[in-house]
């Protein structure tokens, strides 16, 4: 699910009109409409205001869940392992180049 769908779904579940939500986050109803249609995307500060208005996390509003994104999980795991191995290699080289 993407941001525009999440925005509309959460807004409707809270029984808020676009105008009500717009007033809460200090933007126009037309802007909310554009977000829900996917015609435009909000700046980060607006995403934060929307999440606060809905009492949800930014991740929830954006539809991001690392546990449900196996490719991202694998990528992060590989980066972590790569960092660990490079750090160990550097420590080993330092130890061998400058023995105490």
Beta strands, then each sheet from edge to edge (+ up, - down):
end
